């Protein structure tokens, strides 16, 4: 399991580097994005794979996204880079692509079914995968943005400039 954990961290870091590179952040932000993504994605992996927890992917993704959001908010004032610069590339490796793929595959298979039982089977797959995909995305959005609202004083420090003159 340790090898799987390290692979999960490594591949999510690599994906975050790619996602952050295409959004053109400051170069010093890219390794931080990789570290945050590896931390968040690895937490999700542990929450889903650990024997006593084995959380559902929706719950694990929400918790991991909250960690990613919290890390982005805490790090941003120290580096003077907005939290969103770290947040979005770090979240993208957790996008549930396989569920989206299975959703659309099942939808297409529904269209090609002549009998009710075949249609019902593929519609069940369509609905299950579609709802799972939707709720993972919803949980990620809520989990990632909640720290920004809860730590509002910290989250906007990276973009505030104190000029010394009153407001």
N, C-alpha and C positions, 0 to 999 in steps of 0.2 A: 504494500500500500504506500510505502514511503516513495518508491519510484514513481508511482502514479501521481502522488501529491506534487513531487518536484516537476514532473512533466507538465502537469496542469498549470503550475506557476510559471514555468518557462514559456509555454506556448501562449498563455494569456498575456505575458509581458511582451512577447514578440508581436502579437496582434495589436496590442496597445501602441507599440512603437510605430507600427504601420499606420494605424488610425490617427495617431497624433501627428505624424509627419505630413499627412495630406491636408491637415488643417493649419499648417504653417505657424506653430507656436514658437516662442523663443527656444533655442536649442537646449538650454538648461532645463526646460520643462519636460523634455522627452523622457529622460531616465526616471523622473519622478512619476510620470504617467505609467511607465512600465512597472515600477515598484507598487504603485497603488493598485493597478489592475491585477498584478500577481497576488497581492494580499487579499483583495476582495474575491477574486475567482477561487483562490485556494480555500478561503473560508467557506464559500458555497460548496466546494467539493467535500470539505470535512463535515459540514452540516448534513450533507446528503449521504455520505459513505460511512460515517462513524457508527459503530454498532449500537450504542445506546440512544442516539438521536434519530438518524435516518429520516430527516425532514423531507417533506415534499419539495420539489424543485421551485414551486412558487414561493413558499415560505423562505427557503434557503436563499433564493435570489433577492428577495426583499431585504433580508438581513444583511446580505453581502453588499447590496447597493447602498444601504444605510452606512455601512462601514466605509465604502468608497466615498460617499458624500461627506462623511465626517472627516476623513483624512484630507480630502480636497480643501475643505473649509479651514482646517487647522494649518495646513501647509501654505495656503495662498498668501496670508499676510507676511509670513516669513520670507517668501520669495518675491513678493510684490507682483505676483501674477494672479489674475482672477481665478477663482475656484473652478469655473466652468472649463477653463483650459485643461485642467486635470481631470475633471469629472467625466466629460463626454467620451474622450478616447479610452478612459479606464473602464467605462461601462460597456462599450461596444463589444468586447469579447464575450459578454454574457448574453448577447441577443440570441433568442431561441430559434436559430435558423432551421434546425431539424424539425421542430414542431410546425413552423410555417411551411416548410417543404412538404411534410406529410399532410398538412391541411389541404393544400392545393392539389396534391396528388389524389387524395380521397375525393375531393370535389369533382375532379375530372372523371374518376372512376364511377361516381354516382351517375354521371351523364351517359355512360356506356352500358349501364345495367338494364336488362330487359325485365328481370323478375324483381318482385318486391323484396325478397330476402337478400338478394345481392345488393340492391339499392340501400336497404336498411343497414346492412353491414358497413358499407362505405360511408353512409351518412353518419353513422355512429363514430367512425374514425375521424370524419371531417369535424364533427362537433367536439369530440374529445380533444383532438389536437388543436383545433382552433381556439377553444376556451383556455386550454393550458397556455398556448402562445400569448393570448390576450392578457391573461392574468399575470404571467411572468413579466410582460412589458409594463403592465399597470403597477405591479409591485416594485419593479425597478425604478419607475418614474417617481413613485411616492417615496420609496426608500432613499433615493438619491437626493431629492429636493427637500425632504423634511429637515435634514441637518442645516441646510442653508437658511431655512426659516427659523429654526430653533436657536441657531447661533448667529442671528442677524448682525449683531455688533462685530463679530469676528469676520463674517463672510464678505463684508463689503470693505474691510480695511485695506485690501490689496489695491483697490481702485480709488480710495479717498486720498486726497492730498491736503495736508494741513499747511495752510499758507500763513497762519498766525493772525489772520484778520477775522473778526467775528462775521458770521453768516450772512 
